[in-house]
Amino acid sequence: MIEPVSPLSPAGDRHFDGLADKFSASLYGGTRGELRLALLDRLLPEMLELEGQPLLDVGGGLGQLAGWFAERGHAVTLAEPSGEMLVRAREHLAGHDVSFLQVPLQALPEQAPGPWALIACHAVLEWLADPRGALATLAGLLAPGGQLSLMVFNRDALRLSNVVKGNLEKAVADRLEGKGLRKRLTPISPLTHGQVEAWSAENDLVIREVAGIRVFADYLRQPPESEADRERLLALEHRYCRVDPHWRLGRYLLYTLERPMHAPQEATP
Ligand SMILES: C[S@@+](CC[C@H](N)C(=O)[O-])C[C@H]1O[C@@H](n2cnc3c(N)ncnc32)[C@H](O)[C@@H]1O
């Protein structure tokens, strides 16, 4: 019997080969994708200190974020293991100051060691078998004083949306994550805020800012139909995305993590 080829990488990560069309259509083709980009457009300048630093975009996907930074004067290096995603990113970013590396995050200490003053890693950790190790790798690439814009898929929001949709059995069994097989877009390692807090502390990263991305939109019974309602929804998302308790149930959690200028003092005996 021929074993089916696993879509997972040897490290157990879900590279997006075979998923590019579905990802592009279902995540960026509708209101949810539009909202995510509109919120990032407002939040990135509010949450990061941007001075045109070179940017390493890890798991850069189709290249939307790389384009945003390139248009604001940052020289961007987009690292992405999936050849299929890279083809689309190159098309999307034609004419921009972006260089491309076909490598996974785990190879970056060798392939692009930096150190980097600015790194973005959006919606990638949840597709990895070892997100904790990945955060340690990212921390090691940051220069002292460097900033990491980290966005992760929020496990607590995934539970709520499953309950809202009536998937009670799944929620009771706490079987929320996907397996990364076939063409499913349910991440294999959704994360909690507690994990990000703990793993940041382990790596001496300070959480400077946090926001929820789509704190309301994914729970609506009906998507907004008129342009005016889409504008209202964006206004509400922006108003409450950094307000407790709403940010905690954003579909994604967006962080600014900073590596302090000076290593923390060793405790004196
Ligand atoms: C949900 S997409 C996010 C893309 C983009 N950052 C965005 O925000 O739209 C996840 C991306 O992570 C990539 N990925 C999967 N495993 C990876 C790894 N080990 N290192 C770097 N990227 C990886 C996938 O190929 C895919 O392009």
The ligand as an SDF file (V2000), in Angstrom:
LIG
                    3D

 27 29  0  0  0  0  0  0  0  0999 V2000
   -1.6340   31.8670    7.7360 C   0  0  0  0  0  0  0  0  0  0  0  0
   -0.2510   32.1150    6.7070 S   0  0  0  0  0  0  0  0  0  0  0  0
    0.2390   33.7440    7.1990 C   0  0  0  0  0  0  0  0  0  0  0  0
    0.9330   34.5010    6.0990 C   0  0  0  0  0  0  0  0  0  0  0  0
    1.2340   35.9550    6.3890 C   0  0  0  0  0  0  0  0  0  0  0  0
    2.2130   36.1120    7.4450 N   0  0  0  0  0  0  0  0  0  0  0  0
   -0.0310   36.6950    6.7220 C   0  0  0  0  0  0  0  0  0  0  0  0
   -0.1450   37.2460    7.8310 O   0  0  0  0  0  0  0  0  0  0  0  0
   -0.9210   36.7570    5.8650 O   0  0  0  0  0  0  0  0  0  0  0  0
    0.9830   31.0920    7.4530 C   0  0  0  0  0  0  0  0  0  0  0  0
    2.2820   31.0780    6.6900 C   0  0  0  0  0  0  0  0  0  0  0  0
    3.2900   30.4540    7.4950 O   0  0  0  0  0  0  0  0  0  0  0  0
    4.1030   29.7020    6.6370 C   0  0  0  0  0  0  0  0  0  0  0  0
    4.8600   28.7090    7.4320 N   0  0  0  0  0  0  0  0  0  0  0  0
    4.5250   27.4540    7.7910 C   0  0  0  0  0  0  0  0  0  0  0  0
    5.5200   26.8620    8.4560 N   0  0  0  0  0  0  0  0  0  0  0  0
    6.5410   27.7640    8.5240 C   0  0  0  0  0  0  0  0  0  0  0  0
    7.8490   27.7510    9.0620 C   0  0  0  0  0  0  0  0  0  0  0  0
    8.3350   26.6750    9.6770 N   0  0  0  0  0  0  0  0  0  0  0  0
    8.6080   28.8590    8.9290 N   0  0  0  0  0  0  0  0  0  0  0  0
    8.1270   29.9700    8.3280 C   0  0  0  0  0  0  0  0  0  0  0  0
    6.8930   30.0400    7.7860 N   0  0  0  0  0  0  0  0  0  0  0  0
    6.1070   28.9480    7.8780 C   0  0  0  0  0  0  0  0  0  0  0  0
    3.1240   29.0880    5.6570 C   0  0  0  0  0  0  0  0  0  0  0  0
    3.7310   28.5620    4.4950 O   0  0  0  0  0  0  0  0  0  0  0  0
    2.2070   30.2820    5.3920 C   0  0  0  0  0  0  0  0  0  0  0  0
    2.6440   31.0610    4.3160 O   0  0  0  0  0  0  0  0  0  0  0  0
  1  2  1  0
  2  3  1  0
  2 10  1  0
  3  4  1  0
  4  5  1  0
  5  6  1  0
  5  7  1  0
  7  8  2  0
  7  9  1  0
 10 11  1  0
 11 12  1  0
 11 26  1  0
 12 13  1  0
 13 14  1  0
 13 24  1  0
 14 15  1  0
 14 23  1  0
 15 16  2  0
 16 17  1  0
 17 18  1  0
 17 23  2  0
 18 19  1  0
 18 20  2  0
 20 21  1  0
 21 22  2  0
 22 23  1  0
 24 25  1  0
 24 26  1  0
 26 27  1  0
M  CHG  2   2   1   9  -1
M  END
$$$$
